[in-house]
């Protein structure tokens, strides 16, 4: 059965040239390639393989298949690797798989499954463009993030929109011009947004690029540090 691997972000493709930014890894432009490759090998051998191989090989043994020995040999399908990002965001590297196809950002943000929200529309029309703060749809540890967001709006005298599915994280007494909403599709909000402050997930990053507004990122894990670094190199965020 033909199989195509789909990667939503450049951080999924290791490279000893323009390397993705990972927490704890030394990968700057002056870092020798041999040292980058050594770090990848250490991470795969002592972290990825120890987590992925035992359970996977237990299942493979039930199917009469030989054991998997290196995790990254299964990372990209030999039939094709589809990248859901453009080349200007994640340029192709010499040591990427040869069968990589670069496309565009999907830019889907659940807009089609949400009815228009009158309270969101009313807030966006009520004043100057707002700063949008979102720590990510699954982030339930963002109390200090929203405290800092409210203080920033108060200090700057700017309107702010706080987005989170966890209302207990949001300060109870919000100043005038700062509103909390459980969710608002960024595709509807971006035309009235002055800036976007977020965790660096690829979906939010792409929406901010589509809107053409400044982005301030607070990366926490996974692909977020790499996405933030790419925005900074492009000169559109920090």
N, C-alpha and C positions, 0 to 999 in steps of 0.2 A: 504494500500500500504506500503510495507516494506521501511524503511528509514534508511540510514547509514549516520551519521554525519562524515565529514572529517575535520580534523584539520591539518594544515600545520606546526604548531610550538607548542612546549610545553607550551608556555605562555597562550594558550587557556584553559588549564586544571588547575583550582585552586587547591591548596593543602595547608593544615596547617602543613605539614611536610617539605619537600624540596620545599618551595614556589617559584613560579616565581617572578622575579624582576620587579616591577611596579614603575613608578615614583611616589614619595610621599608616598609609602607604606613602613612600617617598617617590614622587613621579614627576617632578618638575622638568622643564626643558633641558636642564643641564645634568639630569640624572642619567648615568650610563645605561644603555639598553640591557646589558648583561645583568645589572643590578635589578632592573625592573622585572626581568624574566625570573630571577631568583625569588623575588617577592611573590610573584604569581605562583611559582612552584611550591613555596612554603605554605601559602594560603590554601592551595588546592590539596596538598598532601596532608596537612595537619589540621585542617578545618573542614573543607568541603567534602573530601573523601570520607572522613571519619563520620560525618553526619549522613551523607547520602548513600554511600555504598552498602552498609550492612542491611538496611531495610529494603533497598532496591534489589540487592542480590538474593535476599530471602524470597522475595516474590519471583525473581527470575528463576531461581532453583525449582520452584513449584511448577514452572512452565517448561522445565527441561532446558533452559538456556544457560550459557556460560556466564560466569560472574563479570560484572562491570568493575574495572580496575581504576580508571581515571574519569572523574566526573566531567571534565570539560570536553572530553572526546564525544560526549553526548549533548553538548551545549548547542551545537549548530547542526541542522540536518544536511546531509550531503545532497539532498534533492533541491534545496533552496532555502535562503535566509531572507525573510522579508522584514525590512526596517521601516517602522512607521514614524519616520522623521526625515527631514530634507538634508541634503548634503552640506548646506551652509551652516547647519546646526551641528551635525556630526559628520565631518569630512571622512571619506573612505581612507583607510590606512593600509600600507603595503602588506601587513601581516594579518589583515582580516580575511575571512574565507572568500574564495574567488567568486562564489555564487551569491553574493549579497546584492539585494535590490533595494535601493533607497527610494522612498516615496515621499509622502507629506504627513503632517500631523493629522490625526483623525478629527480633532476639534468637536467631538460629541460630548456634551455636558448635561445630559438628561433633560434638555430643554423641551424635547418633544413629548415627554411624559408628565410635564407640569403645566397646570393651567396658569394663566396670567395671575399674578399676585398683586392686587390693587394697592396693598400697603407698601410693597416694594416700589412700585411705579410712582406712588405719591411721594415717597421719600426722595427718590432720585430726581423728581421734578421740582422739589421744594427749595432748592438752593444751588450753590455752586457744586462743581464736580467733587465727588467724595473719594476719600481714600478707602480702599477695600482691604479688610484684614481677614484672612482665612488660614488657619493652621493645618488644614487638611481634613477630609471628611471622616477619617477614622482616628484622629488625634484627640484623646481624652485627657491629656496632661498639659493643657494650654492655659492654665490659670494665669501664670506670669506673662504669657504672650499677650493676653487680652488686657491685663493691667497696664502693661507698657503701651499697648495700642491706645487705650483711653487717655493715658497721660500725654502721649505724643499729640493726639488731637487737641487736647486742652492747651498744651504749650504752644502749638502752632496756630491755634484758632481755626482749625479745619474741621469739616464734616467727616464723619467716619461711619463705615458700615462694617459690622462685626458678624461674621458668618460661622456658625458651628451647629452641629447636631447635638451638642452637649451643653444645654443652657446653664447648667450649674457652674461652668467655667467662667461665665461672663459676670463682671461686677454688677451688683444689683442696682446701684444708683449711677446711671449714665448721664453725662452732661448733655446740655442742649446741643443738638446737631449730631449726636452719636446714637445710632440705633442698632439693635440686635435683631437678626433674622436667622431662623434655623437653616434655611437654604435659599439661594437665589442663583439660577443659572448664570454663569459668568458671561455667556453670549448675550444675555439681555442687559447685564449691568455695565459691560465694558465701555459702551458709548458715553456713559456718564461718570466714568471713573477717572480720577486724576492720577492715581498710582495704585499698585497692587503689592500688598505685603503678604508673604505666604511661606510655606515650608519648602518649596522647590520640587513638588511632584510634577511629573512631566505633563499631565493634563492641564494643571493650572498654569504652568510655565508657557505652554503653547497658547492658551487663551490670552495671556498677557502679551505675548508677541503679536498675536493677531490684532489686539487692540492698539498696539503701538504706544503703550504707556510705560513709564518707568516701573521697575520691579525691585523690591527689597526682599531678600530671601533669608530665612532662618533654617538652613538645612539641618536635619536631624539624623537621617540614616538612609540606607539603600542607595538609590540613584540620585538623591537630592543634592549632596555636595557637588557631584559632577555637573548636574544641570545648572547649579548656581555659578560654578566656575565658567561654564560656557556662556552664560548671560553676561558675566563680567567681562570676558574677553571680547564679546560682541559690542560692549559699550552701552548696553540697554538695561543693566541692573547691577546690583551690588549685594 
